[in-house]
Amino acid sequence: MWEISDPAVARLTYLEGLGFVTFLVESHRAFRLRILLTALRRDGSLAKAFQSTYGASLQELEGRWWGSLSDPVEPGTGTGKGT
């Protein structure tokens, strides 16, 4: 984000990141973030770290997150209307 000079783009980027991390915590529990960071340090690869921590690629998880935004969770069910 340090390379972003437009404050509006920086805010949007931050909010997208926050939304994705919130999705990871809500769908896979918070403790996995620590496991992800440990795997990243160990493997030196974000792709390997996501695969070993979540059993899915970063791209797959991002796709699920974006899909969850277009298919909101029904109150009390924990699932989207299309699931």
C-alpha positions as CSV (number, residue, x, y, z in Angstrom):
1,M,0.0,0.0,0.0
2,W,3.0,2.3,0.4
3,E,3.1,2.6,-3.4
4,I,-0.5,3.9,-3.6
5,S,-0.5,7.7,-3.8
6,D,-4.3,8.2,-4.1
7,P,-5.8,8.2,-0.6
8,A,-9.2,7.0,-1.9
9,V,-7.5,4.0,-3.6
10,A,-5.5,3.3,-0.4
11,R,-8.7,3.3,1.7
12,L,-10.5,1.0,-0.8
13,T,-7.5,-1.4,-0.8
14,Y,-7.4,-1.4,3.0
15,L,-11.1,-2.2,3.2
16,E,-10.8,-5.0,0.7
17,G,-8.0,-6.5,2.7
18,L,-9.9,-6.2,5.9
19,G,-13.0,-7.7,4.3
20,F,-11.0,-10.7,3.0
21,V,-9.3,-11.3,6.4
22,T,-12.7,-11.0,8.1
23,F,-14.0,-13.7,5.7
24,L,-11.1,-16.0,6.5
25,V,-11.6,-15.6,10.3
26,E,-15.4,-16.1,10.0
27,S,-15.2,-19.1,7.7
28,H,-11.9,-20.8,9.0
29,R,-11.4,-19.4,12.5
30,A,-8.9,-16.8,13.6
31,F,-6.1,-19.2,14.7
32,R,-5.4,-20.1,11.1
33,L,-4.1,-16.6,10.4
34,R,-1.2,-17.4,12.7
35,I,-0.7,-20.7,11.0
36,L,-0.7,-18.9,7.6
37,L,2.0,-16.5,8.7
38,T,4.1,-19.3,10.1
39,A,3.8,-21.2,6.9
40,L,4.6,-18.1,4.9
41,R,7.8,-17.6,6.9
42,R,8.7,-21.3,6.6
43,D,7.9,-21.8,2.9
44,G,8.6,-18.3,1.6
45,S,5.6,-18.7,-0.7
46,L,2.2,-17.2,-0.3
47,A,0.7,-19.8,-2.6
48,K,2.1,-22.7,-0.6
49,A,1.1,-21.1,2.7
50,F,-2.5,-20.7,1.7
51,Q,-2.7,-24.2,0.3
52,S,-1.2,-25.8,3.4
53,T,-3.2,-23.6,5.8
54,Y,-6.6,-23.6,4.2
55,G,-6.4,-26.5,1.8
56,A,-7.2,-24.1,-1.1
57,S,-5.4,-21.6,-3.2
58,L,-5.4,-17.9,-2.5
59,Q,-7.3,-17.4,-5.8
60,E,-10.0,-20.0,-4.8
61,L,-10.4,-18.4,-1.4
62,E,-10.7,-14.9,-3.0
63,G,-13.3,-16.3,-5.3
64,R,-15.3,-17.6,-2.4
65,W,-15.0,-14.3,-0.7
66,W,-16.2,-12.3,-3.7
67,G,-19.0,-14.9,-4.1
68,S,-20.0,-14.4,-0.5
69,L,-20.4,-10.7,-1.2
70,S,-22.9,-11.3,-4.0
71,D,-24.6,-14.0,-2.0
72,P,-25.1,-12.5,1.5
73,V,-25.4,-14.7,4.5
74,E,-29.0,-15.3,5.8
75,P,-29.3,-14.3,9.4
76,G,-29.1,-17.2,11.8
77,T,-28.0,-19.7,9.1
78,G,-24.4,-18.9,8.4
79,T,-24.9,-19.7,4.8
80,G,-25.8,-17.8,1.7
81,K,-29.2,-18.0,-0.1
82,G,-27.6,-19.9,-3.0
83,T,-25.9,-22.5,-0.8
